[in-house]
Amino acid sequence: MIPLSAAAEGDLDDLTTYYAERGRDRAIERLIGSVEAVCARYLAKRGSFLDAPRPYPALADLGFRRTKEDAYWFAFQETAKGPILVGIYHEAADIPGRARAHS
């Protein structure tokens, strides 16, 4: 699996806590499955990875590659040590607000 940045770990913790507090164990399983699937897809270079989601073209300036898996957007950054997962957010999230938190 691709390493997670501190911000992505925080995103994953926040989403997991949100679902756990509501007794949504299946949502946690789907989230973890989505993280695993998108990391495998990124490493295999399968699927579409965008500079920014279409509704938010200004996010391209951050230099991340984004893709959607299930109900989540994932942001990756290439580094000298390889890719890092830098952001995880639900499709209904305030994406521009989330992007500022990761910049």
Sine and cosine of phi, psi and omega as CSV:
sin_phi,cos_phi,sin_psi,cos_psi,sin_omega,cos_omega
0.00,0.00,0.48,-0.88,0.01,-1.00
-0.97,0.26,0.67,-0.74,0.04,-1.00
-0.89,0.46,0.49,-0.87,0.04,-1.00
-0.97,-0.23,0.66,-0.75,0.13,-0.99
-0.94,0.33,0.19,-0.98,0.06,-1.00
-0.86,0.50,-0.63,0.78,0.01,-1.00
-0.90,0.43,-0.68,0.73,0.01,-1.00
-0.92,0.39,-0.62,0.79,0.08,-1.00
-0.88,0.48,-0.65,0.76,0.06,-1.00
-0.89,0.46,-0.67,0.74,0.04,-1.00
-0.87,0.50,-0.72,0.69,-0.02,-1.00
-0.90,0.44,-0.68,0.73,0.04,-1.00
-0.89,0.47,-0.70,0.71,-0.01,-1.00
-0.88,0.48,-0.72,0.70,0.00,-1.00
-0.91,0.41,-0.67,0.74,0.01,-1.00
-0.89,0.45,-0.70,0.71,0.03,-1.00
-0.88,0.47,-0.70,0.71,0.02,-1.00
-0.83,0.56,-0.76,0.66,-0.01,-1.00
-0.93,0.37,-0.64,0.76,-0.02,-1.00
-0.89,0.45,-0.66,0.75,0.01,-1.00
-0.89,0.45,-0.35,0.94,-0.01,-1.00
-0.96,-0.27,0.12,0.99,0.01,-1.00
0.92,0.38,0.51,0.86,-0.07,-1.00
-0.98,-0.19,0.91,0.42,-0.03,-1.00
-0.86,0.52,-0.62,0.78,0.01,-1.00
-0.90,0.44,-0.60,0.80,0.03,-1.00
-0.91,0.42,-0.60,0.80,0.05,-1.00
-0.90,0.43,-0.69,0.72,0.03,-1.00
-0.87,0.49,-0.68,0.73,0.02,-1.00
-0.91,0.42,-0.63,0.77,0.03,-1.00
-0.88,0.47,-0.76,0.65,0.00,-1.00
-0.88,0.47,-0.67,0.74,0.05,-1.00
-0.87,0.49,-0.61,0.79,0.02,-1.00
-0.92,0.39,-0.66,0.75,0.03,-1.00
-0.88,0.47,-0.74,0.68,0.00,-1.00
-0.88,0.47,-0.70,0.72,-0.03,-1.00
-0.91,0.41,-0.69,0.72,-0.05,-1.00
-0.94,0.34,-0.57,0.82,0.06,-1.00
-0.91,0.42,-0.68,0.73,0.03,-1.00
-0.89,0.45,-0.66,0.75,0.00,-1.00
-0.91,0.42,-0.65,0.76,0.02,-1.00
-0.89,0.45,-0.72,0.69,0.00,-1.00
-0.90,0.45,-0.57,0.83,0.01,-1.00
-0.99,0.11,-0.08,1.00,-0.03,-1.00
0.84,0.55,0.67,0.74,0.04,-1.00
-0.96,-0.27,0.66,-0.75,0.07,-1.00
1.00,-0.02,-0.07,-1.00,-0.10,-0.99
-0.99,-0.14,0.79,-0.61,0.09,-1.00
-0.83,-0.56,0.86,-0.52,-0.14,-0.99
-0.97,-0.26,0.42,-0.91,0.12,-0.99
-0.91,0.40,-0.53,0.85,0.02,-1.00
-0.33,-0.94,0.50,-0.87,0.12,-0.99
-0.88,0.48,0.61,-0.79,-0.07,-1.00
-0.77,0.64,-0.66,0.75,-0.03,-1.00
-0.94,0.35,-0.20,0.98,-0.10,-0.99
-0.75,-0.66,0.92,0.40,-0.08,-1.00
-0.89,0.46,-0.42,0.91,-0.02,-1.00
-0.91,0.41,-0.33,0.94,0.01,-1.00
-0.93,0.36,-0.27,0.96,0.01,-1.00
-0.87,0.49,-0.46,0.89,-0.02,-1.00
-0.89,0.45,-0.33,0.94,-0.02,-1.00
-0.97,0.23,-0.29,0.96,0.07,-1.00
0.99,0.15,0.22,0.98,0.03,-1.00
-1.00,0.01,0.39,-0.92,0.15,-0.99
-0.96,-0.27,0.76,-0.65,-0.08,-1.00
-0.86,-0.51,0.46,-0.89,0.10,-0.99
-0.43,-0.90,0.29,-0.96,0.00,-1.00
-0.93,-0.37,0.68,-0.73,0.07,-1.00
-0.70,-0.71,0.87,-0.49,-0.06,-1.00
0.85,0.52,-0.82,-0.57,-0.05,-1.00
-0.99,-0.17,0.30,0.95,-0.12,-0.99
-0.81,-0.58,0.57,-0.82,0.20,-0.98
-0.99,-0.12,0.63,-0.78,0.03,-1.00
-0.81,-0.59,0.65,-0.76,0.03,-1.00
-0.88,-0.48,0.73,-0.68,0.00,-1.00
-0.87,-0.50,0.49,-0.87,0.09,-1.00
-0.76,-0.65,0.69,-0.72,0.08,-1.00
-1.00,0.06,0.72,-0.70,0.05,-1.00
-0.78,-0.63,0.11,-0.99,0.04,-1.00
-0.88,0.48,-0.46,0.89,0.01,-1.00
-1.00,-0.02,0.01,1.00,-0.03,-1.00
0.90,-0.43,-0.08,-1.00,-0.06,-1.00
-0.96,0.29,0.48,-0.88,0.10,-1.00
-0.75,-0.66,0.68,-0.73,0.12,-0.99
-0.99,0.14,0.90,-0.44,-0.13,-0.99
-0.95,-0.32,-0.16,0.99,-0.01,-1.00
-0.31,-0.95,0.63,-0.78,0.06,-1.00
-0.70,-0.72,0.82,-0.57,0.05,-1.00
-0.51,-0.86,0.52,-0.85,-0.01,-1.00
-0.93,0.37,0.53,-0.85,-0.05,-1.00
-0.85,0.52,-0.41,0.91,-0.01,-1.00
-1.00,-0.03,0.06,1.00,-0.03,-1.00
-0.95,0.32,0.32,-0.95,0.12,-0.99
-0.97,0.22,1.00,0.04,-0.14,-0.99
-0.87,0.49,-0.71,0.71,0.03,-1.00
-0.87,0.49,-0.62,0.78,0.04,-1.00
-0.91,0.42,-0.62,0.79,0.02,-1.00
-0.93,0.36,-0.62,0.78,-0.04,-1.00
-0.89,0.45,-0.62,0.79,0.01,-1.00
-0.89,0.46,-0.58,0.82,-0.01,-1.00
-0.93,0.37,-0.38,0.92,-0.05,-1.00
-0.98,-0.18,-0.04,1.00,-0.05,-1.00
-1.00,0.02,0.00,0.00,0.00,0.00
